[in-house]
Each structure stands twice: as C-alpha cells, then as structure tokens.
Amino acid sequence: MRMEEKEIREENRKIRFLRYLVDFSLQSIQQEVLSLAEALKVVEDVKRAACNLFPGKEETFELIYRPRFNRVIQERFGVTSLIS
C-alpha cells in the first residue's frame, strides 16, 4: 500500500471516529440526566478531541458541529443563547 493510501485511510478513520463521538455526545446530551454545565462540558470535551485529531481546525468545529450542539442544548434546556 502506498503512503498516500495509508494517509487517506487514516484521515477517513479519524473522520469516522469524530462523527461517532459527536453523534454519541449529542445523544448523551439529549438522553442522560445532565445539568446545563455538564452538557456544555461535553461539548468542550468533544471540541478538544476534535482539535487533537485535526490540529488547526478549530474554526471547522465551530462551523460544523457547534450549531448542532447548540440546537440540542437549546431544545433540552430551553436556553436561547449559548456562548461559543
């Protein structure tokens, strides 16, 4: 296997893992008994993991995943504005 193919496979593996982590965390916020502070910590933990997997892509997290987390937290806790 060429190095380029290995890099592509590794990138795809990281993407799949991040998607799983985000989906699992969203479900956790929706279904588990959590306080608002705990839910916000889950989001920050996922963001930290995403930035470890993809260094320098913090803005991408904010554009793609933060709105999903905010929407779920707003639905669950009834808050209208969240700090990003």
N, C-alpha and C positions, 0 to 999 in steps of 0.2 A: 504494500500500500504506500502510495506516495505521501510525502509530508503534508502537502496541500489537502489531500483527502482526510488525513488524520485531524488536521486543524478544523476542517469543516464539520467532521463528526463531533469533535469536542465542543465546538460552538453550538451545534444543534443539541447536544446533551445538556449544555448549560441553559439553553433557552427552554427546553422541556422541563428541566428542574425548576427554573424560575416560574414558569406557568403553573406547575403543580403547587409550588409554595404559595403563590398568590391565590390560587383557587382554594387551597386548603385554609389559608388565613382568612379569606373572605367568608368562607363557610363557618369558620370558628367564630368570627365576629357576629355573624347572624344567629348562630345557634347556641353558643355557650353562654354561661352566666358570667358576664364580664362587666366591669364598670367602664365608663367612658374613657377614663385614664388608661385602663388595661387595654382597651381596644386601640387607642392611639399608640400605645407602646408596641402592640403587634405590628402596626403599620411601620413604625420606625425600625423595628427589627427586620422586617421584610426589606425595607429600603436599604438597610446596612448590608444584608445578604446580597441584594441585587448589585450594589456597588462593589462588593467583593468579587462577585462573579464577572462583572463588567465595569472595571475601573474607568472613571471619567464619564460615565453615562448617567449621572445623577439627574440631569435635565430630562433624559428619556423616561426615567422612572416617574418624574413629576408630570410629564405629559401623558403617559400611557396608563400608569397604574394608580396614581394619586386620585384622579377623578373617580375611579371605580371604588376605591376605599372610602372616599368622602361620601359617595352616594349611599353605600351600605351603612356607614356610621350615621348619616343623617336619617335614614329610614329607621334604624334601630333605636337611636337615642333622641330623635326629634330635634337635634341641633341644626341651626340654619347656616352657621358659618364655622368653618374649621380652618385652623392655621396650617399652611402647607410648608 
